[in-house]
């Protein structure tokens, strides 16, 4: 049954008196068993059976139940958080009561061949060893993972390990080295002496340790001579070493706990030292002569055995007494329970290990309590050690937190400061307690009252509080007697004023409204909502406040008559405030000028508050003017980059400078140790291609990616974003310089989230645009190649067709056939012109329009085109007239200009009326200004009486595929514009104002025109 379900027992166990009383009863019983098994008290089968019954009843029937119930209650929290702890607990309970049942069987049915006694001995020793090894491993792991290597934890681990070795050694030597030899029963009345003999036997070539005489046979427990030396050595070395480490660990634990209560008295050290002294004294004879005390005179052996047993018993009892003394003085019931468990376990395990398990009845019963006592000692020691360690960590957290908060809350006044620090520290301690509970499985026992008591001790050491009252008093005085008041302080200084003399600010602001005071101005720096809260209190009074990011390291206030300044510094780990106050005009004027300079560079506090509340925090923006500072910051950020770096280089030279400065070498080193990825945008350059090839050869091109920007996408500023947390925008001052420091101008650094992400977003947009641009270039090239190929394929069969048509014209006699041939001829020429237009457009867009200029008369070209078109007109439908003003020679591409005139005539013909269509071509000389230079020009105009230009067409008249005609695809005007502009001329169109129709005009220079002049 679960002990927790037995309410009367639980109520008794709430008080530690019952477990202690039961523990003492068990200790007394085990002591008696020890004295009997070690030949200090005589016994026979009757007294042996009585002691076995008493041991079973007291130690197992009642004692185990009460102590395990007590351990069950104490370890409830630990077991709820630790599977291993819960498993260990129930394994001990099941095994312990299994031993009880086995002992009862052994009492009633005997111990044939000593199987039952050996099984009990083996089971209890083996499980106790496993428990101590587990707890040893826990302590070693704790020590190894701890930031500060505490020797206390190390000795706990060694104590647990050596105790495990002691238990294992005791069991292995007695179970494996001691042989049982059976003899005929002794003759009636024959005296065999003591059951524990430790006498040599030549007959059995060994030492007879124990004799168990029965009616039908006598069993001799013999250690063979071959094992005797090793047996004595192990018992003389391992057990004392285990005891010494157990003493060191227990002493350290008790010392740390006692120090928390009061100063260590001399009596404490005496109590702690006596167990070790008595144990060593008692162990000395056996250390030199073994368990048999060979070499010691028979008359003195009895007294040596008494001395040995008294030392062993007294040493272990005093151990327990030390635990109980310390536990009694503790306020925390949880730690008190842990120490009582450890004390009971430590005492019982030491005495039980000394009880000889060779005695097959009450001896083995007493010795098998090693399992119960080991578990109690382990549970108590481990829980106490964790609790003490937690307390040390919590105390350090309290100290660190109190000192840190005192720095932050320097401006709130001593009384308020203590309250605020206490509030903050209690919050920190609660979080730390939760962390420790999760990691150890035990809730720290450090109470809120203990936290406050220790905090008061720490606060007495913080001298900053001692001079806060002086600062408050002087600040109030200056403010009260001022006619004008300016203040430069951090929000903590405003909190000081608000908590101590805010009513004076209210009074002065009221006086300012009736012009009895010239007002208050404040400069501060706010970073979060806590700062906003206190600043808003002063804004509500109508005080003008500005935000300055980098305040000077001195807080000061200036009135028209006096000033005060405070400088915080740290000496010897303590915080001090230096207070300066004066009415000297020079000082007042000096600090007033500092304030004015800060005020002019500050921003309105309302804007700053809006930025913080809206998430647009510009507080992390800094202008860097010194190039050396930029270089240091830049390489620091690159070296610390962990995620990604993106950058836009304004020019190829900017990229070149960084490559030669070793920036990419640093990046390559970061690639080896971090999952860093780098993406770069840079204008096209030969070095860029070379660098890309180098990265591909080195196998890092998938982690350092470079894309080329088209000229229109170039920026005037180089931008770098590191880990999406920091950004640098670098202005270019002189791109011709070879070093970074010489080439750059101002640098804007930011760790503001909104600013950094904005730059990152710009980079991502440009990065995607470069990909789209590459795709568009590919598509456009494919498009042009297709059109070019199609046009060539169209033109190739057209020329033979035109040749055949000319033959047909001459060989055909009937008018009907001639008409059909003319239709074919006309459409073939249209198809030829269409193919040529497409080819010309392809050349122009590919920048392959070659102008083979020559000198010719413009009138010859015009007349030739008129003749070509007139030959195809039906007589009486259209008329083309050329009004030649001057016979002018020009220097131009003759075929190109002819093409333009032809296109313009053809365009006019498309929109002429069916009858009486009229086209007039005129030329005249003119002068035009190009780039402040005057050029002689020829202007050619082609006027028609057609339908005119549709209003919708004006804006796209000279673009590709712009037409409202059913003849042609709208490339003629586009080609004409390209040819005229290639000559340095201009083309335009307008609807006629007097009569219907439109006029298309162009001008080109008479002489050679260098287009570089237009750049």
C-alpha positions, 0 to 999 in steps of 0.5 A: 500500500502506498504510504501516502494513503495511510493518514495517521502515519502521514500525520506522524511523519509530518514531524521528524521525531518519529523517523528519528526515533525509529532510526535510533532504534534501528541503530541500537539494534544494529550496534548490538548485532555488530557487537555480537557478530564481532565477538564482543558479546557472547551468544548462542542459538537462542540469543541469536534467534532472539536477535534475529526476531528483534532485527526483523521486527524493529529494522524491517517490520517497523523501521523500514516502513516508517523510514521509507514512508518518510523518504516517500514524502520527502522525495515526492517532488524529486520523483515527480520530475525524475523517472530515474528517481521514481524507479530507484525509490520503488525498486528499494521499497520492493527489494527491502520488503522482499528481504523481509519476507526472505528473512521470515522464511529463513527464520521458520524453515532454516537456511539450507546451504546458506542459500537464503542468507547469501541471496539476501547479502548479494541482493542488498549489496549489489543494489546498494552499489548500483545506487551509489554508482548512479549518484556518483555519475550524477555528481560527476556530470554535475561537476563537469557541466558546471561553469564553476568547478566546485570542489564540493561537488567533486568530493560528493562524487568521490564519496559516492564512488568510494562508498560503492567500492566499499559495499562491492568489496565487502560483498565480493570478498565474503561471497567469493573468497570465503569457502564453506566446509562441512564437518561431522557434528561436534561431540556433545559437550565439546567446547568450540569457543567463539563462533568468530575465530580468525584462527589459522588451520593447517588442515584446511590451508587457510584461516577459519573465520566463523564456525556454525555448529548444528546438530547434524553438521558443523559448517566452517567458513574458511578463507584459503591461504591463497586469498588471505593476504588480498582479503585483509588488504582490501578490507584494510584499504578500501573501507577506510578510503570510502569512510574518509571521502564520505567524511570530507563530503559530509563535512563540506555539506554541513559546513556550507549549511551551518555557515548560512545559520551562523558563524562556525563554532569550535564545537562544530569542528570537534563534532566533525573531527571526532568521527574520523579520529575514532574510526582511524584509531579503531581501524589501526590494529586491523590495518597492520594485522588484518581482521585476525589481529595476528601478531597481537598478544591473545590477552590484548586482542579483546581490548583491541577489538573493543577499541576498534568497534568503539571507534567504528560505532562512535565515528558513525554516531557522531556523523549522524549527530552532526547532521541532526545538530545542523538540521535542528537549526534550519528554518527550511523544513525541506532541507531539514528533512534532507539532512535527517535522511542523510544523517540516518543513512550515514550512521546506519550504513557505517555500522551495517557495513561493519556488521559481519554478513558471514553470520548467517542469521541476525548478522546478515539481517543487520548487514542487509540494511546497507541497501536501506541506509545507502538509499536514505544517505543518497537521497538526503545527500543528493537533495541537500547538495542540490539545494545548497548549490541552488541556494549559492546560484540564487544568492549570486543571481540576487547579487548580480541582479541587485547591482545591475538594477542599481545601475539602471535605477540610479535616479529614483531615490533611495527608498524607491530604489530599494523597492524597485530593486527588490521587485526586480530581484524577486522576479529574477529569483522566481525565474531562476528557481523555475530554471533550477527546478526544471534542470535538477528536479527539486524546487529550491528551498530559498524562500521569499523572506530569505531572498529579501534578507540576503538582498538587504545585505547586498544593498548595504554594500552598494554605496550608490544609494548613500549619496542619492539623497544629496543629489535629490536635495540639491536638484530640488533646491536649484529647480525651486529657485530658478527662473529658467531651467534646462535638464540633460539626463537619462530617463532614470533621472526623470524617474528620480524627479517624478518620484521625489519632487514632481510637484515642483515641476507642476508648480513651475509649469503653472507659473510659466503659463502666467509668465512668471517662469521662462519654462523648462526644457529637457534633453533625454534619450528614450529606447522603449515603452518604459522610457516613454511612460516616464517621459509622457508624465513631463510632456503632459505638463507642457515641457519641451523635450527632445531626444538625443541618441548619444547623451554625454556621460554626465547628467546636468541641470542648469538654472539662471543662477546655479548648476548641478552635474553628476558623473557615475563611475565604478571603483573596486566593483562599487558604483559612486556618484560624483556630485558637482554644484556651482554658481560660477557664471563660467560653468553655467555658461559652459553647460548651457552651451553644451545643452544648446548644441545637443538641443539643436541636434535633437529630435522632437520627443513626440516624433521619437515616441511615434517611431517606437510605438509604430515600430519604425525605430530610427534610434539605431542609425549613425552617420560615420564620417571617418573612413577608418571607423567605417573599415573597422566596423565593416570588417567587424560585422563581416567577421561576425556574420553567421547567416547571409551577407548581401551587397550592392556595389555602385561601380566595378571599381568599388568591387575591385577595391574590396577584392584587393583589400581582402574582403573576400578572403575574410568571407571565405574564412567565414564559409569554413565555419558557418553556413554563411551565404553571400549575394552580390550585385555589381555592374559588368566588368572584366574583373567581375567575370574573372572573380566569378570564374575563380569562385567556380574553380574553388567550388564556392560559387553556390555560396558566393553568388554574383549577378551583373546589373545593367547600367540603368539599375546602377546605384550611386551608393554601395549597400551591405546588409549583414544577417538582416540585422545591420546595414551600411550605406556607403557614398562614393566620393572619388571612384578613381582612387585605389583604396577604400578610405580614399574613395568613400564619403559619408557612411550610414550605419543602422541596426534599426530593423525597419531600415535594415529590412528596407535595404534588404528589400531593395536588394531582393528587388534588384536581385530579381530584376537582374534575373528577369533582365537576363531572361528578357535579353535572352527572349529578345535575342531569340525574337530578333534572330527569328525575325531576321531569319524570317525576313531573309527567308522572305526576301530570298524568293522575292527577287527571282519573282520580280525578275520573272515578272519583268520578263512576263511584262515584256512577253505578254501582249494582251491587256488582260494578262498585263493587268494580272502581271501588274497585280503580281508585281505590285504585291511582290514589291510590297512583300519585298519592302516589308522584308526590308523594313523588318531587316532594317528594324532588326539592324537598328535595334541591334545597333548595326545601322551603318551610315555610308555617307557621301555628297549628293544633291537632295533634289536628285533623290526626291525626283527619283522617288517621285518618278518611281511612284508616278509610274505606278499611279493611275493617270488622273488619280494622284499628283506629286509636285516638287517645289525646289527652292535651292539646289542643295548638296548634302553630306549624308547616307544617300540610300537612307535619306531616299528611304525616308522620303520614300516612306513619307510619300508612301505613308501619304499615299495611303490616306489620299482621297480616291480622286484628286489626291495631291502631294507637295514636297518642299525643301528649304535651308534653315539653322538649328541649335544643337548643344549650344552650337548652330548648324546649317540644315536642310528641311524637307516637308511632304504635305498631302490633302489626305484624311490627316493624322488621327488624334489617337496616333499622335503620341505613337506616330513614330513607334513600331507597328503604329498604323491605322492603315490596312496597308503595311504594318507600321514600320516605315515611320519608325525606320525613318525616325531612326535614320534621321536621328542617326544623322543628327536630325529631327522628324515631326508631323502635324495636321494642316491648319488651312486645308485637310491632310497632314505635313511630315517634315525632317531636318538634317545637317548639310555637313558631317555631324559628329554624334559625340557632340551630342553626348 
